[in-house]
Amino acid sequence: VVVEDYVDAFLVCIREIGLDARIRFSRFFAFHLSSFGLIWPWGKWDGLVLNPKLPSNDPRKMFLKMTLERLLTLSYMEGVSLAVTNSVKTLLPSDMKPYCPLLDEETESEDGKKATQLLEFLKGKPKDEELLLWAKERLGSLNEANSKTVEILVTVALKLGSPSFTHMSKALERIKCLIVNAKEGLEDPKDLDTRIINSVSSFWSRSKQWAIFTLKRMLVMKLLSWKLVFDFMINEIANESDKDRIEWQVYEFLGDILTISERQSKESSDTSEVVNVEREPADEKAPKNVVGSGKDLNSAVTEAVQNSEHVQEQSITDVEPKGLHVSTEMSLYV
């Protein structure tokens, strides 16, 4: 009853609450629901969801939608669908299926055959040495500019991991050796990273949540450049003319990227001190004191947009995500 009272009070004054606070409370609420078997008086929200006078971007509706989407990272879609009422079910994502024409049953191209063979081979859980040898003989190099090898590899791995987030993490671990091996001989892996990011974005073009989860896992595994991923997300914000359509996951992911970059920079610094090795300054270095030292995410994103080569033609007022100010009304929801 206490949590229910808190949620009711939160929804009453939600227009006065910033986006950051909404995201944090949504995270807590989703964990609560997942921990207690999705037990909740869902029917009390039917009137809110079905009210024709309320716009689709009503902040209360958007908060419930955000919570349900986050809940899907903790529970299966089938379980959530069975727990909620038919009215609340309309707020669940309608189509989260991947887009993978290479593995379409009707595809009979040479690339499609390679993708199918790789999928079957990965299901056998080969050792890294076996996978490297198989890929060298059957797929070719990941570094060939005109090759579709990167698209084949990423598509197959994501297809293998598509049943759940746990499956996805394990699938990415299986192909990690191929990506690491391909980068060892490169002075600048920017082109390879860009093709991987584009392949992930294409595969999960119907689900922003899945695309962000996949990119985040690859960042944690140090398979991608944090700066390229950050620029990619900033570019998405800049190219979206209607800022109200930008999903909350995008803003949250930007903060996660900065946190990951700071952590990896600190780990790298600690390692250097332990082995006492002199190093040249890296071309790509995480910004110091961006997270946790007074500079909020809005400032960090604004600075990144100003420095981004992708959006330098646009004025900062056009691309600044207003929803990042904690103390002001959020354009994302209202």
Secondary structure, 3 states (H helix, E strand, C coil): CHHHHHHHHHHHCHHHCCHHHHHHHHHHHHHHHHHCCCCCCHHHHHHHHHCCCCCCCCHHHHHHHHHHHHHCCCCCHHHHHHHCCHHHHCCCCCCCCCCCHHHCCCCCCHHHHHHHHHHHHHHCCCCHHHHHHHHHHHCCCCCCCCCCHHHHHHHHHHHHHCCCHHHHHHHHHHHHHHHHHHHHCCCCCHHHHHHHHHHHHHHCCCCHHHHHHHHHHHHHCCCCCHHHHHHHHHHHHHHCCCHHHCCHHHHHHHHHHHHHHHHHHHHHHHHHHHHCCCCCCCCCCCCCCCCCCCCCHHHHHHHHHHHCCCCCCCCHHHHCCHHHCCCCCCCCCC
